[in-house]
Amino acid sequence: MQSNSFKILRILLGVIGAGLLVATAAVFLPVSWMAVSHRWLGLGEFPDSPITIYLARSTSLLYAVHGFLMLYTAIRLRQHLPLAKIFGYLHIAIGLVMLGIDLTTPMPTYWTAVEGIPISLTGAALVWLAAKAEAHATIK
């Protein structure tokens, strides 16, 4: 029987993975839509240059790959439970680095508030749930 922590971990990995997979659409987003989104987010005019477009598309692709791996881990969690904990530690680190990036860029306050710290907290939840799920699996 699966523990509650195992079930919640599976759901959390799946939700994060599916959310990150949404970034796949941005890989193919027309530049004009990128510019509209950029303005709508309050970031000013979109710098329409090859490196900016390249970075936007390649970063979106990396998010999508990360999302696929998390979703795959959620689906096959029994086989990949230790990977869930690694994802958690990575998210703690990613969140802290993103917070530093946001503060030094500087990104708008709303952006900073919903990015780095929530990513780190989610990572901490993944580590905690994975540890509890591993402990429960060991006891059984």
C-alpha positions as CSV (number, residue, x, y, z in Angstrom):
1,M,0.0,0.0,0.0
2,Q,1.3,3.5,-0.9
3,S,1.7,6.0,1.9
4,N,0.0,9.4,1.8
5,S,3.4,11.1,1.4
6,F,4.0,8.8,-1.7
7,K,0.6,9.8,-3.2
8,I,1.1,13.5,-2.5
9,L,4.6,13.4,-3.9
10,R,3.3,11.8,-7.1
11,I,0.7,14.5,-7.4
12,L,3.1,17.3,-6.8
13,L,5.7,16.0,-9.3
14,G,2.9,15.5,-11.8
15,V,1.5,19.0,-11.3
16,I,4.9,20.6,-11.5
17,G,5.9,18.5,-14.6
18,A,2.7,19.3,-16.4
19,G,3.0,23.0,-15.6
20,L,6.6,23.0,-16.9
21,L,5.5,21.2,-20.1
22,V,3.3,24.2,-20.9
23,A,6.6,25.9,-21.8
24,T,6.7,23.8,-25.0
25,A,4.3,26.3,-26.6
26,A,6.7,29.1,-26.0
27,V,9.3,27.3,-28.1
28,F,7.1,28.0,-31.1
29,L,5.6,31.3,-30.1
30,P,5.7,34.0,-32.8
31,V,8.1,36.8,-31.9
32,S,5.2,39.3,-32.1
33,W,3.4,37.4,-29.4
34,M,6.6,37.4,-27.3
35,A,6.6,41.2,-27.6
36,V,3.0,41.5,-26.6
37,S,3.5,39.2,-23.6
38,H,6.6,41.2,-22.6
39,R,4.7,44.5,-22.6
40,W,1.7,42.9,-20.8
41,L,4.0,41.7,-18.0
42,G,5.2,45.3,-17.5
43,L,8.7,44.5,-18.8
44,G,8.7,47.3,-21.4
45,E,9.6,46.8,-25.1
46,F,10.8,43.4,-26.1
47,P,14.4,43.5,-27.3
48,D,13.9,41.9,-30.7
49,S,17.4,40.5,-31.3
50,P,18.6,37.0,-32.3
51,I,20.1,36.3,-28.9
52,T,16.9,37.3,-27.0
53,I,14.8,35.1,-29.3
54,Y,17.3,32.2,-29.0
55,L,17.4,32.5,-25.2
56,A,13.6,32.7,-24.9
57,R,13.1,29.6,-27.1
58,S,15.9,27.5,-25.7
59,T,15.0,28.3,-22.1
60,S,11.4,27.3,-22.8
61,L,12.7,24.0,-24.3
62,L,14.8,23.3,-21.2
63,Y,11.7,24.0,-19.0
64,A,9.7,21.6,-21.1
65,V,12.4,18.8,-20.9
66,H,12.6,19.3,-17.2
67,G,8.8,19.0,-17.0
68,F,8.8,15.8,-19.0
69,L,11.4,14.3,-16.7
70,M,9.4,15.3,-13.6
71,L,6.2,13.9,-15.1
72,Y,7.9,10.7,-16.1
73,T,9.3,10.4,-12.5
74,A,5.8,10.9,-11.1
75,I,4.4,8.2,-13.4
76,R,7.2,5.7,-12.5
77,L,7.7,7.0,-8.9
78,R,8.2,3.6,-7.3
79,Q,11.2,3.0,-9.6
80,H,12.6,6.5,-9.4
81,L,11.8,7.7,-5.8
82,P,15.4,8.8,-5.2
83,L,15.2,11.0,-8.3
84,A,12.3,12.8,-6.7
85,K,14.5,13.9,-3.8
86,I,17.2,15.0,-6.3
87,F,14.6,17.1,-8.0
88,G,13.7,18.6,-4.7
89,Y,17.3,19.6,-3.9
90,L,17.7,21.0,-7.4
91,H,14.6,23.1,-7.0
92,I,15.8,24.5,-3.7
93,A,19.0,25.6,-5.4
94,I,17.3,26.8,-8.6
95,G,14.9,28.9,-6.5
96,L,17.7,30.5,-4.5
97,V,19.6,31.3,-7.7
98,M,16.5,32.6,-9.4
99,L,15.9,34.9,-6.4
100,G,19.4,36.3,-6.8
101,I,18.9,36.8,-10.5
102,D,15.5,38.5,-10.0
103,L,17.0,40.8,-7.4
104,T,20.0,41.8,-9.5
105,T,18.3,42.1,-12.8
106,P,16.0,43.8,-11.4
107,M,12.7,42.1,-12.1
108,P,9.3,43.5,-11.0
109,T,8.4,42.8,-7.4
110,Y,5.5,40.6,-8.3
111,W,7.8,38.4,-10.5
112,T,10.4,38.1,-7.7
113,A,7.6,37.2,-5.2
114,V,6.2,34.3,-7.3
115,E,9.4,32.8,-8.6
116,G,12.5,32.0,-6.4
117,I,11.1,31.5,-3.0
118,P,8.1,29.4,-4.1
119,I,10.4,27.2,-6.3
120,S,12.7,26.6,-3.2
121,L,9.7,25.9,-1.0
122,T,8.3,23.4,-3.5
123,G,11.8,21.8,-3.6
124,A,11.8,21.5,0.2
125,A,8.4,19.8,0.0
126,L,9.7,17.4,-2.6
127,V,12.7,16.5,-0.4
128,W,10.5,16.1,2.7
129,L,7.8,14.0,0.9
130,A,10.4,11.8,-0.8
131,A,12.2,11.2,2.5
132,K,8.9,10.2,4.2
133,A,7.9,8.0,1.2
134,E,11.3,6.3,1.4
135,A,11.0,5.7,5.1
136,H,7.6,4.2,4.7
137,A,8.8,2.0,1.9
138,T,11.7,0.8,4.1
139,I,9.4,0.0,7.0
140,K,7.1,-2.1,4.9
